Amino acid sequence: MPDAAPRPPNKIVTQAEVRRPGAPPPECKDCEHPPSYSADPGYQQPRILTRDDAIVVSDSDRMAAEAASWWYSLATFYQAPCLQNSVFAGTVGGFGMGALRFFSTRDGRTALTLGASVAGLLAGTNWFVCRRAMYMGIKEESNVLNRAVAGDPEAVKEYSKRMQERERRKAGS
């Protein structure tokens, strides 16, 4: 590889040569091309922006985007990982405990209170444990992938095995 050409020493700029912000560049006196900001022949002068280039967002646009985002979140919340299984387990557990309490005491209010409490606690706990396991799996897979990229042959085998297992699960679903 050939050595790069030596760079010229830095030029000392006088106060008269300093351009004010927004002032046009000095004209090129001994050439035909328009002035440029750089001596680099591949440099292209940036396009000057106009009012047509501005993105105007009004308050009504902002509010519409926020409402659309809120509606999308509300309409798709059930697709969150682990949520369906957690709510199902909480509902079944809460119903079961509430039914047992009702059959043993014949008091509907205490049965409803116990059932709702168990349902909420069971669903929340189940969701937390499921999400934690999901994130630990993602972190573990990331660590294996990083080791595989670093050249660890065992990590390459393990990552390949994980991918094959994932493909089998997709094909079975």
C-alpha positions in Angstrom: 0.0 0.0 0.0 1.6 3.3 -1.0 2.2 6.0 1.5 -0.3 8.8 1.6 0.9 12.1 0.2 2.1 14.4 3.0 -0.5 17.0 4.1 0.3 20.6 3.7 0.9 22.5 7.0 -2.0 24.3 8.5 -2.6 27.8 7.2 -2.8 30.7 9.6 -6.0 32.5 9.0 -6.2 36.2 9.6 -9.2 38.1 10.9 -9.9 39.5 7.4 -10.1 36.0 5.9 -12.7 34.7 8.5 -16.2 34.6 7.0 -19.2 35.8 9.0 -21.9 33.1 9.4 -24.2 33.3 6.5 -21.8 35.3 4.3 -21.1 33.8 0.8 -17.7 32.1 0.3 -15.0 34.2 -1.4 -15.1 34.2 -5.2 -12.6 32.1 -7.1 -10.4 34.6 -8.9 -8.3 32.4 -11.1 -10.7 29.7 -12.2 -14.0 29.2 -14.1 -15.9 26.9 -11.7 -18.2 28.2 -8.9 -16.6 28.6 -5.5 -16.7 25.6 -3.1 -16.3 25.3 0.6 -13.6 22.6 0.3 -10.5 22.0 -1.8 -11.6 18.4 -2.2 -12.6 17.8 -5.8 -15.3 15.3 -4.8 -16.9 17.7 -2.4 -20.5 18.8 -3.3 -21.8 22.0 -1.9 -24.9 21.2 0.3 -28.2 22.2 -1.1 -29.7 25.2 0.6 -32.9 24.4 2.4 -36.1 26.4 1.7 -39.4 26.6 3.4 -40.7 23.8 1.3 -38.3 21.4 2.9 -39.6 22.1 6.5 -41.7 19.5 8.1 -44.5 21.3 9.9 -46.3 19.5 12.7 -49.2 21.3 14.1 -50.8 20.6 17.5 -53.7 18.8 15.7 -51.2 16.6 13.8 -49.5 15.8 17.1 -52.7 15.0 18.9 -53.9 12.8 15.9 -50.6 10.8 16.0 -50.9 10.4 19.8 -54.5 9.2 19.5 -53.6 6.7 16.7 -50.7 5.4 18.8 -52.9 5.0 21.9 -55.6 3.3 19.8 -53.0 0.9 18.3 -51.7 0.1 21.7 -55.2 -0.6 23.0 -56.2 -2.7 20.0 -53.0 -4.9 20.1 -52.2 -5.2 23.8 -53.3 -8.8 23.8 -50.4 -9.7 21.5 -47.8 -8.9 24.2 -45.6 -11.9 25.0 -46.7 -14.0 28.0 -49.9 -11.9 28.6 -52.5 -14.4 27.3 -51.0 -17.3 29.3 -50.7 -15.2 32.5 -54.2 -13.8 32.3 -55.6 -17.3 31.6 -53.7 -18.8 34.6 -54.8 -15.9 36.9 -58.5 -16.3 35.7 -58.6 -20.0 36.3 -56.8 -19.8 39.6 -59.0 -16.9 40.8 -62.2 -18.6 39.7 -61.1 -21.9 41.4 -60.2 -20.2 44.7 -63.4 -18.1 44.6 -65.5 -21.1 44.0 -63.9 -23.1 46.8 -64.4 -20.1 49.2 -68.0 -19.8 48.1 -68.8 -23.5 48.5 -67.2 -23.5 52.0 -68.7 -20.3 53.3 -71.7 -19.4 51.1 -70.6 -15.8 51.3 -70.5 -14.3 47.8 -68.7 -11.1 48.7 -65.7 -12.8 50.4 -65.5 -15.4 47.6 -65.5 -12.6 45.0 -62.8 -10.7 46.9 -60.6 -13.7 47.3 -61.1 -14.8 43.7 -60.3 -11.4 42.3 -57.2 -11.0 44.6 -55.9 -14.5 43.7 -56.5 -13.8 40.0 -54.6 -10.5 40.0 -51.7 -11.8 42.1 -51.4 -15.0 40.1 -51.6 -13.3 36.7 -49.1 -10.6 37.7 -46.7 -13.2 39.2 -47.0 -15.5 36.2 -46.5 -12.6 33.8 -43.4 -11.4 35.7 -41.8 -14.9 35.8 -42.6 -15.5 32.1 -41.1 -12.2 30.9 -38.0 -12.7 33.0 -37.5 -16.1 31.5 -38.0 -14.7 28.0 -35.5 -11.9 28.6 -33.0 -14.3 30.1 -33.3 -16.5 27.0 -32.7 -13.5 24.8 -29.6 -12.4 26.8 -28.2 -16.0 26.8 -28.7 -16.2 23.0 -27.0 -12.9 22.6 -24.0 -14.0 24.6 -23.8 -17.2 22.5 -24.0 -15.2 19.3 -21.2 -12.8 20.5 -19.0 -15.8 21.4 -19.7 -17.3 18.0 -18.8 -14.1 16.2 -15.5 -14.0 18.3 -14.7 -17.4 16.8 -15.5 -19.9 19.6 -16.3 -23.2 17.9 -18.4 -24.5 20.8 -20.5 -21.3 20.6 -21.0 -21.8 16.8 -22.2 -25.4 17.4 -24.6 -24.2 20.2 -26.0 -21.4 18.2 -26.5 -23.7 15.2 -28.3 -26.1 17.5 -30.6 -23.3 18.8 -31.5 -22.2 15.3 -32.4 -25.7 14.3 -34.5 -26.1 17.4 -36.2 -22.8 16.6 -37.0 -23.9 13.0 -38.4 -27.2 14.3 -40.7 -25.3 16.7 -41.9 -23.0 13.9 -42.6 -26.0 11.6 -44.5 -27.7 14.4 -46.7 -24.7 15.3 
